[in-house]
Amino acid sequence: MVTQLPSSSHKAIVYPDSDGQPMAENTKQFELIVLIKKNLDLLFANDPNVFVAGDLFWYPVQGDNITRRAPDVMVVLGRPKGDRGSYLQWQEDNISPQVVFEILSPSNTAKEMIAKYKFYERYGVEEYYLYDPETGELSGWLRSDNELAEIPQMASWVSPRLNIRFELSDDELQIYRPDGQRFLTYLELAQQREQERQRAEKAENELQALRALLQERGINPEQL
């Protein structure tokens, strides 16, 4: 009699990192995704245990490579920074993203957005923000017990987890840091740095001119 032993090797489950779809469908959607993602990177730059990702697959269930979503931006507090091909929740102390952002594109259907909402509700998202750049409509949901309840008024809403503030100016989304600084585009940040450099250079030139003037009058500026 021959006893067949169970195989000790099982086919490894593959969790794809991409579905072949583009991150964004138009420039406006892309710029908003980048704006939110990069400003959140800056906001939490000094906290090693805040992971921010854009368009990254999130797999909440081990052994299931079908149940997945790729939020436009997601924030996971309590997980270290670092590169990932996808977010496998069971390898991340089973911590689900607490905050997710979606920027609507023309191809998004009502069915698709309902499915996303149900996914985020089921798998533990605490705050879900949805913005339509075409209509300027901003919606938000906050977890209450086991449900994501709609936030009735998004104007001047402050995220409990991120402490950022949402405003709509002429139907354009504006987000503000806890210090009141508006989220800036890469170009705006570069211009701001250049202005600061020019101010610092001007101040240094004025200081050197003052020192030269004092020395001409026989005054040692180092002794003042």
PyMOL commands that set and color helices and strands:
alter all, ss='L'
color gray80, all
select helices_A, chain A and resi 27-43+89-91+110-122+186-216+221-223
alter helices_A, ss='H'
color red, helices_A
select strands_A, chain A and resi 50-54+58-59+73-77+87-88+99-103+127-132+137-144+147-150+165-169+172-176
alter strands_A, ss='S'
color yellow, strands_A
deselect
rebuild
show_as cartoon
